[in-house]
Amino acid sequence: MPTRYYIRALKSVLLFYAIALLAIAFIYFTSSAQDRQVDNFSEFLQRGLKLGWMSLFLAFFGLVYPFIGYIKHVVPRAHALTPEEKATIIAIFTNARFTLRQDDGQVLLFRHKNAFTRLMRVYEDAITVDYSGHRLIVEGLRRDADRLARGIKWKLNSEHDHDEYA
């Protein structure tokens, strides 16, 4: 497995633990003392919850999440990417609130503009577009990569179709 998987899995596990802890703390502090039937938070955790099973579930889900949360979307092309098409791709990402961070002549690297969004995605917000061959490979967080790859495919195909009929 690639190193990126291990980093994403560790971040996912920690994020899920943090979210669970915040949810449990919210429930504890918003419920009345009469409903809690305990005096302190640590006793609430030990008594009222099955922490072992919950921890195991969160760890398992965190380890599986990188497999389902990140994708590589292939956009087939009949020809190599032209400079105009490259500018179109950059415009699509700019409209989606991403900024171009790197272009090495084969891969474009985009990151989200919003710092809070990046934090909520545990800084795993990078989307890469590999345009080295006769296809584009868009890789990143599933919800963004899939949406942007479909937008690229639609925009590049509609521009190509428009040019043919002009």
Rosetta blueprint (number, residue, H / E / L):
1 M L
2 P L
3 T H
4 R H
5 Y H
6 Y H
7 I H
8 R H
9 A H
10 L H
11 K H
12 S H
13 V H
14 L H
15 L H
16 F H
17 Y H
18 A H
19 I H
20 A H
21 L H
22 L H
23 A H
24 I H
25 A H
26 F H
27 I H
28 Y H
29 F H
30 T H
31 S L
32 S L
33 A H
34 Q H
35 D H
36 R H
37 Q L
38 V L
39 D L
40 N L
41 F H
42 S H
43 E H
44 F H
45 L H
46 Q H
47 R H
48 G H
49 L L
50 K L
51 L H
52 G H
53 W H
54 M H
55 S H
56 L H
57 F H
58 L H
59 A H
60 F H
61 F H
62 G H
63 L H
64 V H
65 Y H
66 P H
67 F H
68 I H
69 G H
70 Y E
71 I E
72 K E
73 H E
74 V E
75 V E
76 P E
77 R L
78 A L
79 H L
80 A L
81 L L
82 T L
83 P H
84 E H
85 E H
86 K H
87 A H
88 T H
89 I H
90 I H
91 A H
92 I H
93 F H
94 T H
95 N H
96 A L
97 R L
98 F E
99 T E
100 L E
101 R E
102 Q E
103 D E
104 D L
105 G L
106 Q L
107 V E
108 L E
109 L E
110 F E
111 R E
112 H E
113 K L
114 N L
115 A H
116 F H
117 T H
118 R H
119 L H
120 M H
121 R L
122 V L
123 Y L
124 E L
125 D L
126 A L
127 I E
128 T E
129 V E
130 D E
131 Y L
132 S L
133 G L
134 H L
135 R E
136 L E
137 I E
138 V E
139 E E
140 G E
141 L E
142 R H
143 R H
144 D H
145 A H
146 D H
147 R H
148 L H
149 A H
150 R H
151 G H
152 I H
153 K H
154 W H
155 K H
156 L H
157 N H
158 S H
159 E H
160 H H
161 D H
162 H H
163 D H
164 E H
165 Y H
166 A L
